[in-house]
């Protein structure tokens, strides 16, 4: 109802004093936002506390409040399943009284009979899928061991023989399923009475035993509205946390007693003050707990209530429930007055320690669900790090050598600034506790390229001042001052895209963005401030400072290429490429990564070379899903992406992968060996998070274009500049996407559109605008200096005068990216390729797209120079010229 009041829904007992009947919708929404933010903060702190107790080196946990996500990185983990349990456990601990199987059986019998009547007409239609389930023989097992009165439930009744759960798809089994819809898939624990010889329903707390694949069917049957009418109003069914030891596929069903109209347990985990791993009298691991005074009082009352009766066999059971799964349900032998209890559940020591840590740190205020994960094996992880470090070292050496070869002595000063820049970046990352990741290394490598860009801008401007006949000290001072505008503009626009990328990014992309943003800040500091100080100190010591070598002297100077007059050819070239790209995008499409489609991705390394087509066909035949299979590096390693069992437990999906690849790995390889020795990395992205990632990527690109357009409008005061920049940036992104579509399936490496690609696209936007700003900055300067000259000629001269800076800055970044592409490893090869394409088209568009658009959208009577006088700047320049 549009005029309805939210207070009617949230004016509950839990919100007394916070939401009243008179609260407005705005008040309720503000309260909910506050509660949500507080729950997120508490969840983050609890997870942080858990991770501190987990025992891994250099863990990283990063909150993202805007998206409601928490990014956790745990290096060196060899048991991903343990991590999943550890992080997702809400630690909602509850103590409940339970029904005995004999007490609840009459109601279940009524429910079974009612289901048989009500579902009889629908049996063939399969509305509840009862005809497709495996039949379980209802023959009551013959129990020759202890009675249920001794154990609470028969140990022998859990064995495969006594359970007698046998697959049966015969007509007889289907008839039995129609007659007993519930009992056909649920075995009722029973024993043989030694006195009468009759089969009796167990007096233990387990009311049913069900195959794992049938648990959902049992849930559906028991929650039918008409079934609820014959069940006790205070009953609630819960499953055991683990399958039975003997079968590993059969789960216990319990019936707990709740108060009518109240879903709260009689005793909750908030009263547990101490939880620690311990051992029971039989030497098995357990979790012992100590409660506070209030909890001890409730525990005493609860145990006393269930310890009534002359015989222990008559006593009740108390279920210990964690996150809605029953860990154990011990029989109460006597009253427990001291507030002590323990949880046993076939734990090993590690599981017991984890559970104790989870309980000790407290329950999560909101559910924590793993929506995306990446698991990289040690061999592939080390290989990726080695590739990243190798590319960083090679790029670093290449950049240092280039600066000396091209700029002589001044190149040494630039290299000192570059070394300091790298030192500062590593220092800040270390102080933040950041872990060494391949995307982080990629960010450092690109930062080196950007640091060189800043030094190139300054050095080229100093060379121009030398060409005007100025002495060394004056040329250095004027060169620094006149280059500051371009340096600051280029770095700030890159920082804008980096901040947007950090805001919308997740996991590896966030690490890359963080490194890049830190690098941008320190590049400004070292190139503008530190390098200038070194220059001044060097020159004042009257030591020779050279800015040329035989290679670079007079290189790309006195150029007079008619860029403006040839702009229509550029329009045709760009338009043709854009059209081809769009046709390919709409016809061939893209290879979307798991980030965008949702699903699971595996990197599998075989003992021999394999054929991707054969693997694809085998997996399609077995899983009924068509996977994307690509060679990943060497011929014996493939990357498999599929939506098979996307939302199922990881163990089920991994078993399906093993079964579908068994033909290629040999019969002697066990599932455990396969996951350990063959699977190099796994990645899972749920459908919800894949939608979020895709939408976030689109938003990031859109907001980057808008933010940069606004920044250019503020800096250059004319909308034509903003239009030129936005169109040029859109042009560059379209070119990269078009080439990715055109070359899909042709290149020997993956060209996937995923979150990493969007990081590359945003970085391309940042670098492309750098080149454009360099050109625009010189155009603005020339138009100010030559107001009476022909606008097109002035702009053409400005482009030619910046050609050296444009080419050298693009060339240095291209060199760094080429090294990253060649040596950075398979996991970032697609990213490097996208960046290489983007740098080429970014340089091209700054001259042939952005600038021509500025010209063609400017009337002949207009001028692109500032309408107002920049008095301060002109006064300062006059003073500098007078010195």
N, C-alpha and C positions, 0 to 999 in steps of 0.2 A: 504494500500500500504506500503510495507516494507521501501520504500525509501521516503515516504511522509513526509511532514513537519507539525508538530503540530501547528506551528505559523499561518498556514492558518486558523485554527479553533479558535485560542485564541487571534488573533490580532483584538480585538473588541474595541468599543468605551469605554467600562468600563476598559479595560486594556491598555489604551493609556500611552505610556512612560514606560510600564513594559514588554510588549511583542510586538516586532516589526516584520516586515516581514523578517528581517535578523536573528531573534533569532533561535538558534539551538534547537533541540529537548531536549537536556540536559538543556538548559536555561529555556525552558518552563516547564519541569518537576520540576526543582528546584523552580520555581516561584509557581507552583501549590502546591508543598509540603509546602512551606512557608505559602501560603494562607490558606491551610487546617489546619496547626498547629495554625495559628492565629485565625481562625474561631472556632476551638475547645476551645482555651483558652477563647475567648470572650463568647462562649456558656456556659462554666463552670462558669465564673464570673456572668453572667446574671442569671443562675439557682441558684447560691449561693445567689445572692441578692433577688431573688424571695422567696427562702426558708426562708431567714431571716425574711421576712415579713409574712410568712405563719402562724406563731404563735404556733409552737410545741416546746416542750422541748427537748433539746439535739439532734437536727437533725445532720445527718452525710451525707456529700457529698464528694465522693472520685473520682478524675479524673484518668482515665487509658488511657493516650495518645497513648500508643502503640497499643491499640485495638480500639481506637475511642469511648470508652464507659465512661459513668459517672454513678457511683453507688450512689444511694440516699437511705438513711434509715431514715424513719420518724416514730418514736415511738408515740403511742397514737392517731393515726389518725383513725377516725370513719367513714370517707366518702371517700373510695378509688376512686370513680368516680371523685370527686372534685380534688383529687391529680393528676389524669391522665390528666384532662383538664388543670390544672395549670402548669404542667411540660411540656406538649407537645405543648402548645400554642406558635406558632412562633412569635405572636404579630406583624404580618405584617398588619398594619393598612392602609387602603386606602379609598379615597373618590372618588366616581364615579357618573357621570350623568347616568340616567336610561331612557330606553324607557318606554312609557306608554303601557299598554296592548292593547289599541285600535290602537296604532301606529305599533306594531309588529305583531298583529293578521293576517293581510293580508299575510305576509311572512310565518307565521306558517301554514296558510291555504294552501299556495302553497306547502310547505314542506310536509304536510299531504297528499295532492293529489298526489304528486310525489312519496312518499313512497308507497302509495296504488298501483301505477302502477309498480314501480320497484320491489316491494316485492311480488307482486301477485303470480309469479311462485314458490316462495320459502316459501309461507305461510305454506304449509303442512310440509316442512322439518324443519321449526322452526329455520332458521339460525339466526334470531334475537330474537327468543323466544317470539314472539308477541302473538302467539295463547295460550300461557300458562298463560298470565297475567290476572288479574281480570278485567273484563270490568267495565268501569265507564260510567254511563248513561250520554249522551250528552244533555239531556233535560235541558234547561237553567232555573236556579232557579228563583223563583218569589220573587223579593226583595221589601218588603213593608216598609223598613226603609229608612235611609238616602241614598242619591245617591252616586255614586262613586265620583262625583265632591266634595262632602262634606268630604269624608273620605279618598280618594285616593284609597281605595278598600272597598267593602262593608263588613261591619261587619257581616251582616246577611248572606252574601254569604259564610261565613266560617262555618256555622252551619251544622250539619249532614244532616238536611232535604234539605237545599238548595244545598249542595254539591252533594247530591243524588248519592254518590259513593257506589254502591251496588255490592256485589259479585254476579257474574252471569256466569255460565259455560255452558249455553244452546247454542244450535246451532245458535240462533238468535244473541247472544252475539259474537260468533265467526265470524259470518257474518259481524257484525258491526266492529269488530277488523280488518278484512280484508279490509273493506271499508275505515276505518279511523284508520290506525295504530298508529298515534300519539294521536289524540283526544280521542281514546278509553281508553287511560290510563292517559290522562291529561285533567283536567277540566279547561276551560277558564272562569275566573271571569266575571260576567255580571250582568246587572240590567235591570229593566223594566222602560223604559222612561215614565214618568208620563203624558206627553203631547200626545205622539203618541201611547202609549201602546205597543210599540215594545221592544223586548229584544235587548239590546245594550251591546257591549263589554266594560268592565270597563276602565276608564281612569286613574286607579291607576297603581302603579309600578309592581304589581304582575301579571305576564303574564300567569301563570298556577298554578294549585294545583294538586299535585301528591301524591299517597300513597307511604309511605317510601319504600316498597318492589319493587316499579316500578321506582324509581329514576334512577337506573343504566340503565334500558331499555330506558328511555327517553334520557339519556346522549348518549347512543349508537345510537339512531335514529338521534338525532340532529347533531352528528358528522360524519354522513355518508358523503362521498365526494360529492355525487350528491345533497345532501341536502344543503351543504355549498354554492352551486352555486346560490341558490335562496334566501339566507339570506343576509342581509346587511353585508358589509365587516367589519363594525365597531362594530358588535354585539358580545357580550360574555355572555353566560348564567351562572348564579350562583344561588345556592340554599340558602334558608334561614337557619340560624343557628339552629333554633328550630322548632319542629312541632307545629301546631296550638293548642291552649289551649284546644279547645273543643274536638278534635279528638285524639290528641297525636300520630297520625300516618300519618298525611297529611302535606306535606312540600310545601312551596311556591317557585316558580321559578321566577327569575328576569332576565331581559335583560339589561345589562349595555352597555354604549357607550364608546368604546375605540378609540384612534386615529389609523388610518390604518398604519401598520408598526411599531407601538410603543405599547408595552405592559405595559408601566409605567402609573400609575394613575396620574391624574392631580395634586392630593395632597396626600402626604404620611404621615405616622405616625412619620417620623423623625422630623417633624416640631412641634410635640406636646411636650410642655415643662412641663406641669402639667396635671396629670390625677387623679381624686379623686371621691370617691363614693358620690352621692348626691341624692336628691329627686326632681321629677318633680312637676308641680303644682297640680297634682292629688294625690300626696303622694306616687307615685311608685318609686322604686329605679332606679337610672340611673347613668351613668358615665359622669361627666362633664370634659371638656378638654379646655386647654388654649394653643394657638399656639405662636410660635416665630414670629418675624416681617415679615419674608418672607412668612411663612405659613399664617399669617393673611392677607397678600396682595393677595395671591392666593385664599384664602377662600372668600374674598370680591368679587373678580372677578367671582368666580364660582357661588356664591349665587346670584349675580346681574344678571348673564346670565340666571339663572333659575327662576328669580322673574319677568320676563317680561310678560305682558298681563294685560288687564283691570280687569279681574276677577282672584281671587285666584285660582279658579278651573282650570284656564289655565296654572298655574305655573308648573314648572318641579319638579322632585324629585332628591335627591342626596342620593345614597346608601352609608352607612357606612359599609365597608367590613373589617372583621378581619379574617386573615388566609383563604381567599377565600370563606368565608361564610358571608352572609349579616346579620348583626345584626339588622339593621333598615334602612328604606328608607323614611325619612320624606319629606313632601312637603315643598318647599321653599316659605315662605310667603312674605319675603322681604330680601333685601340685609343685610348681617351681616358684619359690618366693623371692629369689635374688635377682631377677631380671636378666638371667643368662639364657642363651639359646645358641643353636648352631644349625648350619645349613650343610647337608650332605647330599651329594647327587652324582656319584661316580666321577668326581673331579680328579684331574691330575694336579700336581702341585702348582703348576703355572696358572691353570684355570682358577684354582682356589685363591691364589694371590691376586689375580686380576679382579675377581669378584670382591675380595676384601677391599681392594683399593677403590673400586667403584662405589661400594657402600660407604666407605670412609669419607670420600670426597662429597658425597651427597647426591640426591637425585636431581636430574635435569628438570628445570621448570617448563621446558618445552621439548617435544620429541626432536632428536637429532637423527636425521636420515641422510645416508650417504647417497647423494644424487649423481655424483661423478667421481671416478677414481682412476688413477694411473698407477700401475705396479710395474716397475722396471727391474728386471733381474740383474744380479751383480755383474755378469759378464757384459751384457749390453750397456748397463749403466756406466761401467768403467770404460768401455769402448767409446761411449758418447763423450764422457769427460775428457778422455785422452784426445779425441778428435777436436773438441772445443779448445782445449789448451794448446794443441798443436797449431790450430788456425790462429789463435790469439798471438802466439809467439811469432809465427811467420808474418802475420799482418803487422805486428809491432816493428819487427826488423825491417820490413819493406817500407813502412812509413818513415822510419828514422833515416833509412838510406835515401829515400826520395827527397826528403827535406834538405839533406846536406848536398846531394847532387844538384838540386835545382836552385837552392838559395844560399849555398856557400856557408859563410860564418853565421849569418843570421838563422840559418837552418838549425845550427847547434842550439841557439837560444830557444827556438821553437821546440826542439826535442827535449830540452830541460823542462819546459813548461808541460810537455806531453807526459814526461815521466812523473812529474809532480801530480798531474791530473789523475793518472792511473793509481798512484800511491794514495791520493785522497779518496778515490772511489772505493778501493779495496778496504781502506781504513773504516769508512762509514759503513760499508756492508758488514764488516766484521763486528763493528760496535752494535749494529742492529741485530746481530745473531743470524744473518742470512746464510743459507746453505748454498754450496757451490752447485749450480745447475747449468745445463747446457744453454737454456734461454738467457740466463744471467750472463754467461760468457759471451753469447751473441750480442747482448746489450753493451758489454764492455768493448767488444771489437768495433761495433758501430760508433761508440762514443769516441774511440780513437780517430775514426774517420771524421767525425764532427770537430774534434779538437784541431785536426789538421786544417779543416775548412776555415776555422776562425783565424788561425795563423796565416793561412794563404791570403785571406781578405786583407789583413793588416799589412802583410809583406808586399802584396801587389800595390796597395795604395802608397806605401813608402817608396816603392820604385817609381811610381808616377810623380811623386814629389821630387825625387832625384832628377827626373827628366825635365823638371821645371828649373833646374839649376840651383837648387837649395843645397846647403851643406848637410852633413850627416845628422847632426843634432836637430836641426830645424826640420829635415825631412822625416826623421823618426817621430818627432812631436806632432807635426801636421798629419802624417800618415795615420798615426794612431787616432788622432781626434776625428779626422774625416771618415775613418772606417767604422767608428763606433756605431753610427746609425744602422749600417747594414749588419754589423755583428749582433747588435742587440735585437734587431728585428728578426733575423734568421733564427737566433736561439730561442727567442720568446715564442715564435710560431711553432717551433718544434716542441717546446715545453707545453704549449697548449694541447697539441695532439697527444703528447706523452701523458699528461694529466687525465685527459679524457680516456685514454687507453687504460690507465691504472684504475680509473673509476669503474669502467665497464668490464675490465679484464678479469680472468679467473685463472688460478693456478700458475702454469708456466708463463702465460702472457703477462700476468701481474708481476712476476719476477723480472721479466724482460723490461717492462715499463718502468719499474722501480729503478733498475740499474740505469736505464736510459735517462730518466729524469735527474738522477743524482749526477750523472755524467754531464748533462747540459749545464747544470749550475756550476760545477767545478771547472768546466771548460771556459765559461765566461770569466771566472776568477783568475785562472792561470793564464789565459791568452791575453786578457785585457790588463790585468793588474801585475801579475808576476813577471810576464815577459817584458812589459814596459819597464819595470824596475831594473831588470837585468840589462836591457838595452842602455838605459841611462847610465848605469854603473860602468858598463863596458866602455861606452864612448867617452865618459868623463875621465876614465883612466888612460885616454888617448890610445887605445888599442884599435887596430884596424877592424872595421865591421863591413863586410861585403854582402851584398844582396843578389849578386849575379854569379853565374858560372858560364863557361863557354856554351853550355847546353841551353841555358835559359835567357842569355842576354839578347834583348830585342826580339824575343820569341812572342808571337801573337800581338805585336805592337804595330801601330800605324796601319791597322786593318781598315778596309773600306768596302765591306761586303754590303750590297744593297738588300738588306733584309726586308725593309718596309715595302719596297716595290714588288718583292716576290711573295708577299703574304698570301695572295690568292692561290698560288701553287701549294702553299702549306695547308690552306683550307681544304683544297681538293684531296691532298694526301691524307690528312687527318680524317676527313669525312669518309674516304674510301675505307680506311682501316677500321673506323668506328662502325661502318655499315657491315663489313665482313665479320667483325667481332660480335655485333648484335645478332646477325643471322646465325652464327655458330652457337651463341648463347641460347637462342630460342629453338634451335634444331638439335644440336648435339648436347647442349646442357653442360653440366659440370660433374666432376667426381666430388661429391660432397663427403667430407670426413664425418667420423662418428660424432664429432662435436655438434654438427648441424642436423644429422638425421636421427641421432639416438641409436643405441645399440652397443655392441661389444666389438672390440678390436684386439687382435692378438698378433704378436710377432713370433713366428715359430721357426726354429732352426733344425733342419733335418741332418741326418748323417750322410745323405747323398743329394745330388742335384735333383730337383723336382720340377714337374710341369704344372704351371698354374692352372691350365685348363682342366687337367685331370683332377686336381684337388677341388676345383670349383664344381665339377660335375659330381664327384663323389659326395661332397658335402650337401649338394642340392638334393641328391637322391635320398640321403639319410635324414637330413634335418627338414626337408621340404621348404627350405629358405634358400634364396639365391645369394651367395656371399660375393663380396668383392675380394678377389685374390690377386695380389701383385708381388712381384719379386722385390725384395727389400735388401738392397746391397748385393750380396753374393747370390749365386744361382741356387744354393741350398737353403736360402732363408726367404720366407714369404711373410707378407702382412695380410691378415684375413680380417675383414670387417663384415659383420652380419647382425641382423636384428633377431636372430634366433635366441630364445629364452632371455630377452632383454631385461625383463623385470623379475625373472626367477632367481632363486638363491644362486650364488656363484658356484657352489658345488655341483648343482644340476647342469648349469651351462658348461662348466669345465668337463663334466662327464660326457656331455653331448659332443663337445669338440674332440675329445679323446676317441670316442666311438667313430666319428666321421673321418678321422685321420689315421685310424689303426692300420689301414692298408699300407700306409706310407712309413710307418714307424716300426713295424714288426710285431709279432704276436707276443713276444716275451717282455715287452715294455708294459709296466703297470701304470695305472692312471697317476699314481704319485710320482713315479719316475718321469712320466711324460711332462707333468706340470713343472717339475724341478729342473730337468735337463734339456727339454726341448722348447718349452715356452719361455721366450726371452723377456716378454713384457705383455701386460694386459691393460686394457682400458675399457671402462664402462661409463656410458653417459645415458641417464634415464631420459624418457621422452619429454618430461617437464623441463628439465635443465637444458636439453638440446634446443627447445623452443626459446628458452630464456637467453641462451648463448647467441642464437641466431638473431633474435630481436635486439639484443644488446649490441651486436656487431653492426647492425644496420643503424641503430641510434648513434653509435660511436662515430661512424663515418659521417652521418648527417650533421651531428653537432660539431664535429671537427670543421666541416666546410663552413657552417654558419659562423662559428667562433673566429675562424681565420678571416672570413670575409668581413666581419665586424671590426676585427683588429686592423686590417688593411684600410678600412674606411676611416677609422680614427686616425691612423698614422699618415695617410696620404690625402685625406679630406675630399676625395672625389669618388663618386660611386663607380665610375668607369674602371678604376683600379680594382675595386672589390669584385666587380663582375668578371673582369679578366682573370683574376686569381681563381675564383670559384669555378669558372668554366674550364680553366686549364687543369685544375686539380681533378675535376670530374672526368676530364679527358684522359688523364694519366691512369686513374683507377680503372676506367673502362678499357683502356689498352691492355692493362695487366690481366683483367678478367677475360677479355677477348682472346688473348694469347693462351691463357690457361685452358679455355674451352677448345680452341683450335688444335692445341697440341695434346689434348686428353687422350691417353692411351698410346701416344707415340713416343714420348720421352721415356728413357730408361729408369726414371724415378717418378714417385707419386706427385701429381699436381692436384692436390685436394683443396677444396674450399672449406676451410675450417677456421677455428679461432686464431691459429697461428698465421693463416693467410690474412685475416683481417688485421692482425698486428702489423704484418708487412705492408698492407694497404695504407694504414694510418701513418706508418713511418715514411712511406713514399710520399704521402701528402705533406708531411713535415719537411722532407728534403726538397720536394718539388717547389714548395713555396719559398724555400731558402734561395734557390736560383732566381725565382721570379722577383723576390724582394731586392736582390742585388741589382737586377736590371732596373726595376722601378726606382730604386734609390738614386741610381745614376741619372735616370731620365728626369726625375724631380730636380736634381742638382743642375743639370744642363739647361732645363727650361727656365730655372731661376736665373742662371748666368746669361742666357741668350733669349730674353723675352721677345725681341723683335724679329728673330730668325724664323724661318719656315719650320713649323712644328714637326713635320715628317722627317725633315733633314736632321733636326736636332735629335729626335728620337733614334734615328738610324746611327748617328755619331755616338750617342750614348750606348747603344748596344755594342758597337764595335769597340768602344773603350773598355767595356766590361768583359770582352770576350776572353781575355787571358784569365781573369778571376773565375769566370763561369766554367771554362774548360778545365782548369787546374783543380778547382774544388770538386767538380763532378768526377774527374779522373781519379783523384785520391780516394774518394768514397767508392768508386767502381772497383778500384784495386783491392780495397779492403773486403768488399763483398765477394769479389772473385775468389780471393783466398778463402773466405768463409764457405763459399760454394764448393770449392775443390777439397778442402781439408776439414770442414766442419762436421762431416758425418751425414748419414742418410736422414736422420730425424729432422734436420733443419735445411735439407737441400732444397725442398720446395719453397721454403721461406726465403732463402738466399736468391733463388731464381726469380721469385717475384720482385725482390728488391732490385736485382740487376736490371730487369725490364723497366721497373719504375724509375730508376735513376736515369736511364737513357731517355725515356719519354719525358721525364721531368725537366731535364736540360733542354730538350727540344721544345717543349711547350712554353717554357719561360720566354723563349725568343720568338717562336712561330705561332703561338696561340694566344697567350696572355697579352703580349704587347700589341699585336695587330688588332685584337678586340678593343683595347683601349683607344686606339687610333680611330677605328671605324665607328665607335659609339660616341665619338667626340665631334661636335659640329665644327665647321671651319672657323666660325667666329669665336669659339671657346679657346681657352688656353688651359693646359693641364697643370700649370704652375700654381702655387698657392695664391689665392686672392689677397690674403692678408700678409703683411710684412713680418718676417721673423726677426724682430729688431735685435734681440739678444744675440742670436746667432751671427747676424751680419756685423754687429759691433765687435764680437769676439774675433771673427775672421779678419776684420780690419786691423785689430790690434796685433794679430799673429803676423799679418803681412808687413806691418810697420817694423817689427823686431828685426 
